[in-house]
Amino acid sequence: MPGLFEALAKTPRRPEKKFYITVAGEKHEVTLEKKKWAQQHGEENLMIKDSEIVLKPKPKANTQYRILKETQKGYVFQDDDIHWPTGIVEGGKAWLMEQE
């Protein structure tokens, strides 16, 4: 097998694989690690900030809950137990919505 190693040495090298992700409708070339990271988090959850590809900030939850407050007209409770309203009077308490 003379010449086998010379023939193998002359074969052209395979070009390095390039990886791309799409952020905000634009295609960007990234490393393999960044491509895996983007797949893990989802390309739709990425954005470009200061020429870096980063995760979009998570939206803050707007929770609503009711709070028992003094009102002009509201409930009166037996022994201050909220499970036993005895009637509706002036200056009683009512459940009102609060937002965070």
LOTORMI-563781 format. One record per atom (N, C-alpha, C, CB): residue in three letters; x, y negated, z negated. Coordinates in steps of 0.05 Angstrom, whole numbers, padded with zeros to 5 digits, always signed. Glycine has a CB too. Example, Ala and Ser with C-alpha at 12.3 -4.5 7.8 and 13.67 -1.06 7.14 Angstrom:
ALA+00264+00114-00156ALA+00246+00090-00156ALA+00264+00066-00156ALA+00226+00089-00181SER+00257+00045-00142SER+00273+00021-00143SER+00258-00001-00157SER+00282+00012-00114
This chain:
MET+00016+00024+00000MET+00000+00000+00000MET+00017-00025+00000MET-00018+00000-00024PRO+00035-00026+00019PRO+00051-00050+00020PRO+00034-00074+00030PRO+00075-00046+00039GLY+00038-00096+00019GLY+00024-00121+00028GLY-00002-00126+00014GLY+00020-00119+00057LEU-00011-00108-00003LEU-00037-00112-00016LEU-00036-00136-00035LEU-00045-00087-00032PHE-00015-00138-00051PHE-00014-00160-00070PHE-00009-00187-00056PHE+00009-00155-00090GLU+00005-00186-00033GLU+00008-00211-00018GLU-00019-00220-00006GLU+00029-00207+00004ALA-00035-00201+00003ALA-00061-00207+00015ALA-00079-00218-00007ALA-00073-00183+00028LEU-00078-00206-00031LEU-00095-00216-00053LEU-00087-00244-00061LEU-00094-00197-00076ALA-00061-00250-00061ALA-00051-00276-00068ALA-00060-00297-00048ALA-00021-00276-00071LYS-00064-00290-00023LYS-00071-00309-00002LYS-00101-00314-00001LYS-00062-00299+00025THR-00117-00298-00014THR-00146-00303-00013THR-00153-00329-00027THR-00162-00279-00026PRO-00172-00343-00017PRO-00179-00369-00029PRO-00193-00366-00057PRO-00197-00386-00010ARG-00187-00384-00074ARG-00199-00383-00101ARG-00229-00391-00100ARG-00183-00402-00120ARG-00244-00378-00116ARG-00272-00385-00118ARG-00274-00412-00132ARG-00288-00363-00133PRO-00290-00431-00122PRO-00293-00457-00135PRO-00309-00453-00162PRO-00308-00477-00117GLU-00302-00471-00180GLU-00316-00470-00206GLU-00345-00475-00203GLU-00303-00489-00226LYS-00362-00461-00218LYS-00390-00465-00217LYS-00397-00492-00230LYS-00405-00442-00231LYS-00416-00507-00217LYS-00425-00532-00228LYS-00453-00528-00239LYS-00424-00554-00206PHE-00459-00541-00261PHE-00484-00539-00274PHE-00498-00566-00273PHE-00481-00529-00303TYR-00524-00566-00268TYR-00540-00590-00266TYR-00565-00589-00283TYR-00548-00596-00236ILE-00573-00612-00294ILE-00598-00614-00308ILE-00612-00639-00298ILE-00594-00615-00340THR-00639-00639-00300THR-00654-00662-00291THR-00665-00677-00315THR-00678-00652-00272VAL-00658-00702-00317VAL-00667-00719-00339VAL-00679-00744-00326VAL-00643-00726-00358ALA-00703-00750-00333ALA-00718-00773-00323ALA-00718-00774-00293ALA-00705-00799-00334GLY-00721-00751-00280GLY-00722-00750-00251GLY-00696-00751-00237GLY-00740-00771-00241GLU-00674-00753-00251GLU-00647-00755-00239GLU-00631-00730-00246GLU-00632-00780-00249LYS-00616-00720-00226LYS-00599-00696-00230LYS-00572-00704-00241LYS-00597-00681-00203HIS-00563-00691-00262HIS-00537-00697-00274HIS-00520-00672-00276HIS-00541-00710-00302GLU-00494-00675-00269GLU-00476-00652-00272GLU-00466-00651-00301GLU-00452-00655-00252VAL-00468-00627-00313VAL-00460-00624-00341VAL-00443-00598-00343VAL-00485-00623-00359THR-00432-00594-00367THR-00417-00570-00373THR-00437-00547-00379THR-00398-00574-00397LEU-00426-00523-00381LEU-00442-00499-00387LEU-00455-00502-00414LEU-00425-00474-00385GLU-00439-00511-00434GLU-00450-00514-00461GLU-00473-00534-00462GLU-00428-00523-00480LYS-00470-00556-00448LYS-00491-00577-00447LYS-00516-00566-00432LYS-00481-00602-00433LYS-00512-00550-00412LYS-00534-00537-00397LYS-00550-00518-00416LYS-00524-00522-00372LYS-00535-00502-00431LYS-00548-00484-00450LYS-00564-00500-00471LYS-00527-00465-00463TRP-00552-00521-00481TRP-00564-00538-00501TRP-00590-00550-00490TRP-00545-00561-00510ALA-00589-00559-00465ALA-00612-00571-00452ALA-00635-00550-00448ALA-00605-00584-00425GLN-00627-00526-00441GLN-00647-00505-00438GLN-00660-00498-00465GLN-00635-00480-00425GLN-00644-00498-00486GLN-00654-00492-00513GLN-00675-00512-00522GLN-00631-00490-00533HIS-00669-00538-00517HIS-00687-00559-00526HIS-00708-00567-00506HIS-00671-00583-00534GLY-00705-00559-00481GLY-00724-00566-00460GLY-00716-00592-00446GLY-00752-00568-00471GLU-00713-00591-00420GLU-00704-00615-00405GLU-00724-00638-00407GLU-00700-00608-00376GLU-00750-00631-00412GLU-00770-00653-00415GLU-00767-00668-00441GLU-00798-00641-00413ASN-00752-00658-00460ASN-00748-00671-00486ASN-00722-00686-00487ASN-00748-00650-00508LEU-00709-00691-00464LEU-00683-00705-00463LEU-00687-00733-00451LEU-00663-00689-00447MET-00668-00751-00458MET-00667-00777-00447MET-00638-00786-00446MET-00685-00797-00463ILE-00634-00808-00431ILE-00607-00819-00429ILE-00605-00844-00446ILE-00599-00825-00399LYS-00585-00845-00464LYS-00581-00867-00481LYS-00551-00873-00482LYS-00593-00862-00510ASP-00543-00897-00475ASP-00515-00905-00474ASP-00499-00885-00457ASP-00503-00906-00502SER-00509-00878-00434SER-00497-00860-00414SER-00491-00832-00426SER-00471-00872-00403GLU-00506-00825-00447GLU-00505-00798-00459GLU-00532-00785-00457GLU-00495-00800-00488ILE-00533-00759-00454ILE-00558-00744-00453ILE-00563-00735-00482ILE-00556-00719-00434VAL-00586-00745-00493VAL-00593-00740-00521VAL-00622-00732-00522VAL-00588-00765-00539LEU-00631-00721-00545LEU-00659-00714-00550LEU-00676-00739-00554LEU-00661-00695-00574LYS-00700-00738-00544LYS-00719-00760-00549LYS-00726-00759-00579LYS-00745-00757-00531PRO-00731-00782-00591PRO-00739-00782-00619PRO-00766-00770-00622PRO-00738-00811-00631LYS-00770-00756-00644LYS-00796-00744-00649LYS-00816-00765-00658LYS-00794-00721-00671PRO-00841-00764-00649PRO-00860-00783-00657PRO-00868-00780-00686PRO-00885-00782-00639LYS-00871-00802-00700LYS-00878-00801-00728LYS-00908-00794-00730LYS-00872-00828-00743ALA-00915-00776-00748ALA-00942-00767-00752ALA-00958-00789-00766ALA-00944-00741-00767ASN-00981-00796-00755ASN-00998-00816-00768ASN-01019-00800-00783ASN-01011-00835-00747THR-01014-00794-00808THR-01032-00779-00824THR-01053-00798-00836THR-01018-00763-00846GLN-01077-00787-00838GLN-01099-00802-00851GLN-01109-00786-00874GLN-01122-00808-00830TYR-01115-00799-00896TYR-01125-00785-00919TYR-01144-00804-00934TYR-01103-00774-00937ARG-01160-00792-00950ARG-01180-00808-00965ARG-01169-00813-00993ARG-01207-00794-00966ILE-01175-00838-01003ILE-01166-00846-01030ILE-01191-00857-01044ILE-01143-00867-01029LEU-01194-00850-01069LEU-01216-00859-01085LEU-01209-00887-01095LEU-01222-00840-01109LYS-01225-00908-01086LYS-01220-00935-01093LYS-01245-00949-01104LYS-01209-00951-01069GLU-01241-00969-01119GLU-01263-00985-01129GLU-01275-01001-01106GLU-01254-01005-01152THR-01302-01001-01104THR-01316-01015-01083THR-01339-01030-01095THR-01326-00996-01060GLN-01353-01047-01078GLN-01376-01061-01088GLN-01399-01042-01095GLN-01386-01082-01068LYS-01403-01022-01079LYS-01424-01003-01084LYS-01411-00975-01080LYS-01449-01007-01064GLY-01413-00958-01100GLY-01400-00932-01098GLY-01411-00913-01119GLY-01371-00935-01101TYR-01398-00890-01121TYR-01406-00869-01139TYR-01397-00873-01168TYR-01396-00842-01129VAL-01412-00861-01186VAL-01405-00860-01215VAL-01402-00830-01220VAL-01426-00874-01234PHE-01381-00822-01235PHE-01376-00794-01240PHE-01380-00787-01269PHE-01348-00786-01231GLN-01390-00763-01274GLN-01394-00754-01301GLN-01367-00746-01313GLN-01414-00730-01302ASP-01359-00756-01335ASP-01334-00751-01349ASP-01309-00755-01330ASP-01334-00722-01359ASP-01311-00774-01312ASP-01290-00780-01292ASP-01281-00756-01276ASP-01265-00792-01307ASP-01300-00738-01272ASP-01294-00714-01255ASP-01305-00719-01227ASP-01307-00688-01268ILE-01288-00720-01207ILE-01296-00728-01180ILE-01315-00707-01168ILE-01272-00731-01162HIS-01317-00684-01180HIS-01335-00663-01169HIS-01364-00666-01179HIS-01324-00636-01175TRP-01369-00685-01198TRP-01395-00688-01210TRP-01404-00717-01208TRP-01395-00679-01239PRO-01413-00726-01184PRO-01423-00754-01182PRO-01451-00754-01195PRO-01424-00763-01153THR-01457-00775-01210THR-01483-00777-01223THR-01501-00798-01209THR-01480-00785-01252GLY-01490-00816-01193GLY-01507-00835-01179GLY-01490-00856-01165GLY-01525-00849-01199ILE-01504-00873-01151ILE-01491-00895-01136ILE-01499-00921-01150ILE-01500-00895-01105VAL-01478-00937-01157VAL-01483-00962-01171VAL-01465-00984-01160VAL-01477-00959-01202GLU-01470-01008-01169GLU-01453-01031-01161GLU-01427-01028-01177GLU-01467-01058-01168GLY-01404-01032-01163GLY-01378-01031-01176GLY-01369-01002-01181GLY-01379-01045-01202GLY-01379-00983-01165GLY-01371-00955-01168GLY-01346-00950-01151GLY-01393-00937-01160LYS-01341-00924-01147LYS-01317-00916-01131LYS-01327-00901-01106LYS-01299-00897-01148ALA-01310-00904-01084ALA-01317-00891-01059ALA-01291-00880-01047ALA-01331-00911-01039TRP-01295-00859-01030TRP-01272-00848-01016TRP-01268-00864-00990TRP-01277-00817-01009LEU-01244-00876-00988LEU-01238-00893-00964LEU-01213-00881-00950LEU-01232-00922-00973MET-01213-00884-00924MET-01191-00874-00907MET-01166-00892-00910MET-01199-00872-00878GLU-01143-00879-00913GLU-01118-00893-00913GLU-01100-00882-00892GLU-01104-00891-00942GLN-01083-00898-00880GLN-01064-00888-00860GLN-01036-00893-00870GLN-01068-00902-00833GLU-01018-00874-00863GLU-00990-00877-00870GLU-00977-00896-00851GLU-00976-00850-00870
